[in-house]
Amino acid sequence: MTVTIALALILFVLMVLIGGGKGLGAFVSLWINFFVLACIITLISFSFNPFWVLMIGGGIILTITIISTGSNENTTSLALTVSFIVMILLLLVIVPTEYLSLSAGFSVENSEALEGLSLGINVPFATLGICAALLATLGAIAEAAVAIAAGLNELKQDQPDANLSQIIHAGQGLGREIVGTAVNTVLFGYLADFLSLSLLFTRLNYSFAEIFNTKLFTSAVLSLMYSILGVVLVLPFTLLIFHQQNRKSGK
């Protein structure tokens, strides 16, 4: 039994014990998402259009993640709608940013590990950078969308006599707290990943200017910014769509 299998079994037991059916669904969706990600990588390597593969694969990942964690139909539909909108908006931001930043591809620090390997692949590194940047944001987007959508629907159920504007106002405060927590999660995850990178820069005696201009640092910071931007965009779009849905239904 390898360490990976042992940890997967421990995760499975804990998720079932603590989360019950939802925990089991989240565990299954995790492995389905791994399979979808492997399909995305395979299709891109076979020279399929990477942007279409990315949009379809990203949509499938968001759908699986949100359906496995959504508490009811209203929460799931609201979170899905918001997640798709934010994903498309992020793609519009990521594409020009990645081309302008010139941060795609391998850096000088990777040269030793790449010795003897062929870099003659059929996919431009800029395209791969765009795919990686968008895929890295999907988890944070789905998490924030489900949390805010579930909170708004809970407020609506707990306060049936409150009008729509009061629910929206209360949802703004709740959403800010959820967004703040999600941003901190993304930030600390980035700092944990950046720890080894900072040690590398320290041992190589890089100056601040050299660190700021390295591809490794630039791509890591941009990935962090994309995730934070995605989380922040979730709140206004969730409130807007929730308002539109309830105004049309007359509730």
Salt bridges, closest charged atoms under 4 A:
none
